[in-house]
Amino acid sequence: MRDEASTSTLIIDGQAPADAVLRHVWNECVGAGRANEALRADWQVQFREAVGVLGARYVRFHGLFHDDMFVYRTENGGGFGPAGRLPEPVYTFAYVDKVFDAILDAGARPFVELGFMPRQLATQTETLFWWKAHCSPPKDMGAWVELVTATVTHWIDRYGIDEVRRWPFEVWNEPNLVPNFWTGTRTEYFELYGATARAIKAIDPRLRVGGPSTSVFVPDARYAGEYHDPSLESETAGAADPDDLDWQPVWIHEFIEYCAQRGLPIDFLSTHLYPTDYAADSLGKVAAITRHKDATYDDLQLMRKIIANSPYPDAELHITEWSTSPSSRDAIHDTLFAASYIVRAFLKGAPLAESISYWTFTDVFEEGGGGIGPFHGGFGFVNENGLHKPTFHAMAMLARLGDRLLVDLEDGAITRSSATGDVSAIFYNYPADMGKTGLASRNTYADTRHLADVGPAKTVRHTIEGLPPGARFAVEILDWDHGNVAEAWHQLGAPLNLSRQHVTDLTRVADSLDRRTITVDANGVLTIDIELAPWAVMSIAPSAADETRVS
């Protein structure tokens, strides 16, 4: 039996530690592209890894009711012959069952996004993406309600009511983005929400439903009416300093008011907080806007105030999409620089939401078609070849943290697990020379490399007293020279198509972090004195062979 030290005996940097809740908002939910992609073997392999290594608990994706999932059927599928019309619609869940079985078998759950519209119910078709999503109001709201009711009832029959009660149900995705994710008015979305929420609660009042899943905060009135009005973006596009503008959530106040007036349930508010924006000037030229490094934190604080002062003060807050940018062709996603940025943002935002869902866990993501090349700026922690990007390792380091925050630091956190007593920590170096600046999107990996010259390095120094003498801690460091797989690919000449040997070699680079061990001295003191290069992220956790616990 291992020696254990009491929390009360710990002294960190000469002071007694705090003991606050640390909510793991970063792995409560992760995003994915669309339901049909989850039928792929490589998607499922990467998802199991996201659950097992990164700790993902839920996954959210689009396209549950899209044509390629074959749920809503009005014809028998004639193949080479003409399709026969069915006397009434039927619902087939074979593809959906395969996806949901895979998610549950991996040890996670679905964060259910109800959408998009089946072709036969859509008022407009083929509105979005190469796979021709139908993002429109239904021809018949009653038929939509019957579809939702049949689907949720099927899940209850298949998985049990106790299981399904643990699934959040989110109505649609980004309906403010007209004519992309929605072709109707704001009021038509609110009506869809109302009908859907009532249908879900009629099945079981303990099922959880929320919305409006809007994107993103804006500082102008472009979304103030029934439709998006691009002519109201010009002041934002021309702002000398976008951070001087008053950034506000989209449709949140209006959604709350609409639901409150009609007695509609809101178990959770959902929105998307990309710290970027795109605004058109008076000539229609679109400007990409990057907000300051704490934009997400500011937005979360504002959302919490809105909820607290609303008729739904107990509603949860779920950020159902978040990343450095909403572009699946942003080279920053592949870089070391993104790793330290997201660690910083997640730690600061942890007290303010129930979940912040990174968009997405994998580059198996086809909104713009398959990626061009192995490092094309895809959202994922893992590329299409299964190579771990720096963000994968950053998320693994966050997953090692305990659920109790002992010390909240400017550059990291020291924690313990209430279940095991393990003490662990994470540190990062988001370089001081960046000032308040966030990470702007880049078109190619080569365009990102100048950030490697930003500094300076920093030294992480801390002492933790009250640990068992001789206990060993594993140190893992991600930096420019360790785990920087996109840089290694760049040094190979950035080949568009990787050979099998390339994949083998890059896999080794991707997972070759700087690993070392530090040991608690004879007096029970762990001394941390390690220099972190710019952009580095470091994890300190009990060695797998010698875990160090605090009771």
Buried (B, 14 or more C-beta within 10 A) or exposed (E): EEEBBEBEBBBBBEEEBEEEEBBBBBBBBBBBBBBBBBBEEBBBBBBBBBBEBBBBBBBBBBBBBBBBBBBBBBEEEEEEEEEEEEEEBEBBBEBBBBBBEBBBEBEBBBBBBBBBBBBBBBBBBEBBBEBEBBBBBBEEBEBBBBBBBBBBBBBBEBBEEEEBEEBBBBBBBBBBBBBBBBBBBBEBBBBBBBBBBBBBBEBEEEBBBBBBBBBBBBBBEBBBEEBBBBEBBBBBBEBEEBBEBEBBBBBBEBBBEBBEEEEBBBBBBBBBBBBBBBBBBEEEEEBBBBBBBBBBBBBBBBBBEBBEEBEBEEBBBBBBBBBBBBBBBBBBBBBBBBBBBBBBBBBBBBBBBBBBBBBBBBBBBBBBEEBEBBBBBBBBBBBBBBBBBBBBBBBBBBBBBBEBBBBBBEBBBBBBBBEBBBBBBBBBBBBEEBEEBBBBBBEBBEEBBEBBEBBEEBEBEBBBBBBBEEBBBBBBBBBBBBBBBBBBBBEEEBEEEBEEEBBEBBBEBBBBBBEEEBBBBEEBBBBBEBEBBBBBBBBBBBBEEBBBBBE
